[in-house]
């Protein structure tokens, strides 16, 4: 039994030494090249003007206005669209809202990404916008 164990150890030693020398040879490869498609982190331009709310305003060479803000995830860059009309600003009042008179109350319904939003108000409690929506939808065409 002792001879069998001794024989197994003798055979295992050369096999172990060959595998470690093979690992040493493969470990000496050339260093990897740096990646060329690395995205540089966004920085606030030095000529950006700070705003009181903690953001920074900046205009690029093309004349576009940008707003930079520091967030917990890094710097955020958003195009400044103040003063430009939005798609909803050009839409008629109440285009996206339905109003139905039910006695002394008005029921409103507006589609949203999460399904229809419904609310109900007394006629005396309507805002100017809600009155305009109701007037536009109850107006009789001539």
C-alpha positions as protocol buffer text, in pm:
chain_id: "A"
residue {
  index: 1
  type: UNK
  ca { x: 0 y: 0 z: 0 }
}
residue {
  index: 2
  type: UNK
  ca { x: 286 y: 232 z: 85 }
}
residue {
  index: 3
  type: UNK
  ca { x: 447 y: 164 z: -248 }
}
residue {
  index: 4
  type: UNK
  ca { x: 128 y: 250 z: -429 }
}
residue {
  index: 5
  type: UNK
  ca { x: 102 y: 589 z: -253 }
}
residue {
  index: 6
  type: UNK
  ca { x: 471 y: 660 z: -316 }
}
residue {
  index: 7
  type: UNK
  ca { x: 431 y: 575 z: -683 }
}
residue {
  index: 8
  type: UNK
  ca { x: 127 y: 806 z: -715 }
}
residue {
  index: 9
  type: UNK
  ca { x: 324 y: 1094 z: -556 }
}
residue {
  index: 10
  type: UNK
  ca { x: 620 y: 1041 z: -786 }
}
residue {
  index: 11
  type: UNK
  ca { x: 396 y: 1053 z: -1092 }
}
residue {
  index: 12
  type: UNK
  ca { x: 204 y: 1361 z: -968 }
}
residue {
  index: 13
  type: UNK
  ca { x: 509 y: 1583 z: -900 }
}
residue {
  index: 14
  type: UNK
  ca { x: 628 y: 1615 z: -1264 }
}
residue {
  index: 15
  type: UNK
  ca { x: 274 y: 1676 z: -1389 }
}
residue {
  index: 16
  type: UNK
  ca { x: 224 y: 1955 z: -1132 }
}
residue {
  index: 17
  type: UNK
  ca { x: 554 y: 2124 z: -1215 }
}
residue {
  index: 18
  type: UNK
  ca { x: 475 y: 2123 z: -1590 }
}
residue {
  index: 19
  type: UNK
  ca { x: 135 y: 2291 z: -1541 }
}
residue {
  index: 20
  type: UNK
  ca { x: 282 y: 2574 z: -1330 }
}
residue {
  index: 21
  type: UNK
  ca { x: 554 y: 2645 z: -1589 }
}
residue {
  index: 22
  type: UNK
  ca { x: 289 y: 2651 z: -1864 }
}
residue {
  index: 23
  type: UNK
  ca { x: 91 y: 2910 z: -1664 }
}
residue {
  index: 24
  type: UNK
  ca { x: 400 y: 3127 z: -1625 }
}
residue {
  index: 25
  type: UNK
  ca { x: 459 y: 3127 z: -2001 }
}
residue {
  index: 26
  type: UNK
  ca { x: 103 y: 3233 z: -2085 }
}
residue {
  index: 27
  type: UNK
  ca { x: 101 y: 3506 z: -1820 }
}
residue {
  index: 28
  type: UNK
  ca { x: 375 y: 3703 z: -2000 }
}
residue {
  index: 29
  type: UNK
  ca { x: 155 y: 3840 z: -2279 }
}
residue {
  index: 30
  type: UNK
  ca { x: 181 y: 4189 z: -2424 }
}
residue {
  index: 31
  type: UNK
  ca { x: -10 y: 4462 z: -2235 }
}
residue {
  index: 32
  type: UNK
  ca { x: -358 y: 4537 z: -2362 }
}
residue {
  index: 33
  type: UNK
  ca { x: -417 y: 4847 z: -2576 }
}
residue {
  index: 34
  type: UNK
  ca { x: -631 y: 5120 z: -2421 }
}
residue {
  index: 35
  type: UNK
  ca { x: -991 y: 5139 z: -2544 }
}
residue {
  index: 36
  type: UNK
  ca { x: -1049 y: 5406 z: -2809 }
}
residue {
  index: 37
  type: UNK
  ca { x: -1426 y: 5438 z: -2762 }
}
residue {
  index: 38
  type: UNK
  ca { x: -1415 y: 5569 z: -2403 }
}
residue {
  index: 39
  type: UNK
  ca { x: -1667 y: 5847 z: -2336 }
}
residue {
  index: 40
  type: UNK
  ca { x: -1519 y: 6147 z: -2158 }
}
residue {
  index: 41
  type: UNK
  ca { x: -1716 y: 6274 z: -1859 }
}
residue {
  index: 42
  type: UNK
  ca { x: -1921 y: 6589 z: -1914 }
}
residue {
  index: 43
  type: UNK
  ca { x: -1782 y: 6906 z: -1760 }
}
residue {
  index: 44
  type: UNK
  ca { x: -1931 y: 7252 z: -1712 }
}
residue {
  index: 45
  type: UNK
  ca { x: -1759 y: 7497 z: -1951 }
}
residue {
  index: 46
  type: UNK
  ca { x: -1545 y: 7756 z: -1773 }
}
residue {
  index: 47
  type: UNK
  ca { x: -1726 y: 8046 z: -1945 }
}
residue {
  index: 48
  type: UNK
  ca { x: -2073 y: 7928 z: -1829 }
}
residue {
  index: 49
  type: UNK
  ca { x: -2262 y: 8176 z: -1613 }
}
residue {
  index: 50
  type: UNK
  ca { x: -2401 y: 8047 z: -1281 }
}
residue {
  index: 51
  type: UNK
  ca { x: -2774 y: 8089 z: -1214 }
}
residue {
  index: 52
  type: UNK
  ca { x: -2927 y: 8149 z: -869 }
}
residue {
  index: 53
  type: UNK
  ca { x: -3088 y: 7803 z: -868 }
}
residue {
  index: 54
  type: UNK
  ca { x: -2751 y: 7624 z: -892 }
}
residue {
  index: 55
  type: UNK
  ca { x: -2755 y: 7561 z: -1268 }
}
residue {
  index: 56
  type: UNK
  ca { x: -2524 y: 7710 z: -1530 }
}
residue {
  index: 57
  type: UNK
  ca { x: -2621 y: 7879 z: -1858 }
}
residue {
  index: 58
  type: UNK
  ca { x: -2398 y: 7850 z: -2164 }
}
residue {
  index: 59
  type: UNK
  ca { x: -2425 y: 7920 z: -2539 }
}
residue {
  index: 60
  type: UNK
  ca { x: -2225 y: 7717 z: -2790 }
}
residue {
  index: 61
  type: UNK
  ca { x: -2063 y: 7844 z: -3111 }
}
residue {
  index: 62
  type: UNK
  ca { x: -2379 y: 7763 z: -3313 }
}
residue {
  index: 63
  type: UNK
  ca { x: -2588 y: 7986 z: -3083 }
}
residue {
  index: 64
  type: UNK
  ca { x: -2775 y: 7708 z: -2903 }
}
residue {
  index: 65
  type: UNK
  ca { x: -2838 y: 7775 z: -2536 }
}
residue {
  index: 66
  type: UNK
  ca { x: -2764 y: 7498 z: -2287 }
}
residue {
  index: 67
  type: UNK
  ca { x: -2829 y: 7451 z: -1916 }
}
residue {
  index: 68
  type: UNK
  ca { x: -2584 y: 7251 z: -1705 }
}
residue {
  index: 69
  type: UNK
  ca { x: -2667 y: 7113 z: -1360 }
}
residue {
  index: 70
  type: UNK
  ca { x: -2478 y: 6911 z: -1103 }
}
residue {
  index: 71
  type: UNK
  ca { x: -2667 y: 6592 z: -1013 }
}
residue {
  index: 72
  type: UNK
  ca { x: -2578 y: 6298 z: -787 }
}
residue {
  index: 73
  type: UNK
  ca { x: -2501 y: 6102 z: -1105 }
}
residue {
  index: 74
  type: UNK
  ca { x: -2271 y: 6363 z: -1262 }
}
residue {
  index: 75
  type: UNK
  ca { x: -2319 y: 6670 z: -1478 }
}
residue {
  index: 76
  type: UNK
  ca { x: -2646 y: 6705 z: -1673 }
}
residue {
  index: 77
  type: UNK
  ca { x: -2669 y: 6901 z: -2000 }
}
residue {
  index: 78
  type: UNK
  ca { x: -3012 y: 7007 z: -2134 }
}
residue {
  index: 79
  type: UNK
  ca { x: -3098 y: 7237 z: -2423 }
}
residue {
  index: 80
  type: UNK
  ca { x: -3261 y: 7558 z: -2299 }
}
residue {
  index: 81
  type: UNK
  ca { x: -3597 y: 7591 z: -2472 }
}
residue {
  index: 82
  type: UNK
  ca { x: -3728 y: 7889 z: -2274 }
}
residue {
  index: 83
  type: UNK
  ca { x: -3906 y: 8135 z: -2501 }
}
residue {
  index: 84
  type: UNK
  ca { x: -3968 y: 7875 z: -2771 }
}
residue {
  index: 85
  type: UNK
  ca { x: -4328 y: 7763 z: -2823 }
}
residue {
  index: 86
  type: UNK
  ca { x: -4401 y: 7406 z: -2721 }
}
residue {
  index: 87
  type: UNK
  ca { x: -4634 y: 7165 z: -2899 }
}
residue {
  index: 88
  type: UNK
  ca { x: -4895 y: 7208 z: -2626 }
}
residue {
  index: 89
  type: UNK
  ca { x: -4877 y: 7588 z: -2630 }
}
residue {
  index: 90
  type: UNK
  ca { x: -4994 y: 7600 z: -2992 }
}
residue {
  index: 91
  type: UNK
  ca { x: -5281 y: 7356 z: -2927 }
}
residue {
  index: 92
  type: UNK
  ca { x: -5629 y: 7500 z: -2871 }
}
residue {
  index: 93
  type: UNK
  ca { x: -5747 y: 7527 z: -2512 }
}
residue {
  index: 94
  type: UNK
  ca { x: -5905 y: 7200 z: -2402 }
}
residue {
  index: 95
  type: UNK
  ca { x: -5797 y: 6994 z: -2700 }
}
residue {
  index: 96
  type: UNK
  ca { x: -5682 y: 6715 z: -2472 }
}
residue {
  index: 97
  type: UNK
  ca { x: -5963 y: 6751 z: -2213 }
}
residue {
  index: 98
  type: UNK
  ca { x: -6330 y: 6653 z: -2239 }
}
residue {
  index: 99
  type: UNK
  ca { x: -6585 y: 6840 z: -2028 }
}
residue {
  index: 100
  type: UNK
  ca { x: -6944 y: 6728 z: -1965 }
}
residue {
  index: 101
  type: UNK
  ca { x: -7204 y: 6927 z: -1769 }
}
residue {
  index: 102
  type: UNK
  ca { x: -7404 y: 6720 z: -1522 }
}
residue {
  index: 103
  type: UNK
  ca { x: -7650 y: 6946 z: -1340 }
}
residue {
  index: 104
  type: UNK
  ca { x: -7459 y: 7186 z: -1114 }
}
residue {
  index: 105
  type: UNK
  ca { x: -7128 y: 7000 z: -1166 }
}
residue {
  index: 106
  type: UNK
  ca { x: -6884 y: 6955 z: -1453 }
}
residue {
  index: 107
  type: UNK
  ca { x: -6701 y: 6628 z: -1517 }
}
residue {
  index: 108
  type: UNK
  ca { x: -6359 y: 6648 z: -1684 }
}
residue {
  index: 109
  type: UNK
  ca { x: -6155 y: 6371 z: -1844 }
}
residue {
  index: 110
  type: UNK
  ca { x: -5803 y: 6390 z: -1984 }
}
residue {
  index: 111
  type: UNK
  ca { x: -5594 y: 6110 z: -2138 }
}
residue {
  index: 112
  type: UNK
  ca { x: -5255 y: 6052 z: -1976 }
}
residue {
  index: 113
  type: UNK
  ca { x: -4981 y: 5793 z: -2029 }
}
residue {
  index: 114
  type: UNK
  ca { x: -5119 y: 5605 z: -1727 }
}
residue {
  index: 115
  type: UNK
  ca { x: -5480 y: 5601 z: -1844 }
}
residue {
  index: 116
  type: UNK
  ca { x: -5763 y: 5853 z: -1826 }
}
residue {
  index: 117
  type: UNK
  ca { x: -5756 y: 6113 z: -1549 }
}
residue {
  index: 118
  type: UNK
  ca { x: -6101 y: 6214 z: -1429 }
}
residue {
  index: 119
  type: UNK
  ca { x: -6214 y: 6489 z: -1194 }
}
residue {
  index: 120
  type: UNK
  ca { x: -6537 y: 6666 z: -1107 }
}
residue {
  index: 121
  type: UNK
  ca { x: -6599 y: 7025 z: -990 }
}
residue {
  index: 122
  type: UNK
  ca { x: -6890 y: 7252 z: -905 }
}
residue {
  index: 123
  type: UNK
  ca { x: -6955 y: 7522 z: -1165 }
}
residue {
  index: 124
  type: UNK
  ca { x: -6881 y: 7791 z: -905 }
}
residue {
  index: 125
  type: UNK
  ca { x: -6534 y: 7643 z: -830 }
}
residue {
  index: 126
  type: UNK
  ca { x: -6405 y: 7624 z: -1189 }
}
residue {
  index: 127
  type: UNK
  ca { x: -6074 y: 7788 z: -1279 }
}
residue {
  index: 128
  type: UNK
  ca { x: -6044 y: 8022 z: -1578 }
}
residue {
  index: 129
  type: UNK
  ca { x: -5890 y: 7744 z: -1786 }
}
residue {
  index: 130
  type: UNK
  ca { x: -6165 y: 7498 z: -1698 }
}
residue {
  index: 131
  type: UNK
  ca { x: -6432 y: 7759 z: -1783 }
}
residue {
  index: 132
  type: UNK
  ca { x: -6265 y: 7815 z: -2122 }
}
residue {
  index: 133
  type: UNK
  ca { x: -6260 y: 7440 z: -2188 }
}
residue {
  index: 134
  type: UNK
  ca { x: -6627 y: 7407 z: -2097 }
}
residue {
  index: 135
  type: UNK
  ca { x: -6724 y: 7710 z: -2308 }
}
residue {
  index: 136
  type: UNK
  ca { x: -6531 y: 7581 z: -2610 }
}
residue {
  index: 137
  type: UNK
  ca { x: -6697 y: 7239 z: -2593 }
}
residue {
  index: 138
  type: UNK
  ca { x: -7050 y: 7361 z: -2527 }
}
residue {
  index: 139
  type: UNK
  ca { x: -7042 y: 7634 z: -2794 }
}
residue {
  index: 140
  type: UNK
  ca { x: -7291 y: 7562 z: -3073 }
}
residue {
  index: 141
  type: UNK
  ca { x: -7154 y: 7578 z: -3427 }
}
residue {
  index: 142
  type: UNK
  ca { x: -7334 y: 7826 z: -3652 }
}
